[in-house]
Amino acid sequence: MSALSEDIQCLSAEFESCQKTLLALGDENRQYLILEMMRMGNCNGVRVFEIAKRTNLSRPAVSHHIKILKEAGILKMRKEGTKNYYYFDADMEAFNRLIEMLLHARKMMESFPDRSGNDDEILKKEKTK
């Protein structure tokens, strides 16, 4: 197997390990929910009803989206009695995997020749080197 084939196989495995994160971040409602949680600025966590009040989502919808974000490793939950508080995962393992995969993909793509057939793009690339 060539070095390029091994690199592609490695990138494929990295991409596969990021699928839950990509799926979680790819949904417009979850993006909105994440932004609202950030705007709330409470690092200790927020409850579902607090998020629902700030969004146009129902409590069951917020709970559904939070479950997906938790499964993707983006959010964690802390329990205090009967109350659940959701917060961003401090170690961000899911994001670190995603960043590493994207950096690997960029490194691979930078090593590929221009295949667009567009001479202007080739000239631009050479001028920026």
N, C-alpha and C positions, 0 to 999 in steps of 0.2 A: 504494500500500500504506500502511495506517495505521501510526502509531507503535507501537500495540499489536501489530499483525501482525508488524512488524519485530522487536519485542522477543521475541515468541513464537518467531519463526524463529531468532533469535540464541540463545535459551535452548535450543531444540531442538538446534542445532549443538553448543552447550556440553555438553549432556547426552550426545550421541552421542560426543563426544571423551572422556567419562568412563566409557564403558561397560566397558572392560577393568578399570578400577579398581574400579568398583561390583561387577562379577562376582567379582573377586579377593577383595574384602572381604566379599562376601555369603555366602561359604561358611563354615560352622561350623568345619570342620577347619582352614582357613587362619586364621581368627580365633584359634583355639587355638594354632596354630603361631606366629603373630605375638606373642601374649601370652607364650608360653614363651620366645621369643627375647628379648623385652624383659626378662623376669625373669632371664635368664641374665646380662644386664648387660655383655656383652662387645661393646663398640663396634667392635672390630677385625674382628668377624665370627665366625661359628660354622660348623662343618662339619655335614653331613647326619647323620652318625652321632650327633653330640652332641644334635641336635634329636630324633632318633628315640629316643634313650635317655630323654629327658624327656617324651615323648608316648606315646600308645598307637598311634602310626602306624609302619608299617614303613619301612625306608629307601627302597624304591621309591615309597611313597606320599608321603613327605616330599619326595623329589626332584620328583615330579609337582607338588605344591603350590608348591614353590619356583619351578619353571619358570613357573607361572602368575603368581606374585607378581613375578617378574623381568620377564615380558612386560608386566605392568601398570605397571611403573616404580616399584614399591614397594621391591624389593630389588635389590641389585647383587652382583656376585661379584668376588672377588680371588683370583688363582691364585698359589700358592707351590709351585713344583715341580709335584708331582702332586696337591697338596691344593687344594681349592676352599673358600673362606671366603665366607659369605653375610652381608650386612649391609644395614641400612636406607639407602636413598638419601638422602644428606645434603641435596641440593638440593630433594628432594621435589616435583619438577615435577608429578607425577601428583596428589598431594594438593592442591597449590595450584590446579590446574585444577578439582578437585572442590569445593574451598572457594569458589572464585569462582562456579561454577555454582550452588551452594546459596545463596550470598548474593544472586545475581541472581534466583533463584526466589523467595526470601523477599521481596525488594523488590517484585517483581511482585505477589505474593499479598497483601502488605500494602495495595496500592493498590486491590485489588478490593473491592467491597462485600460484606457478609455475604449469602450466598445460601442459608443453611440454613433460613430461615423461622422460626428459633428466636429470639423476642424477648429471652429471657434472655441469650443470647450477644451480641446487639447492645448491650444495656445494659451488660454487663460490659466490652465493648470501649470503649464511650464513657467509662466511669468510669476506665479505665486511661490515657486520653489526657491 
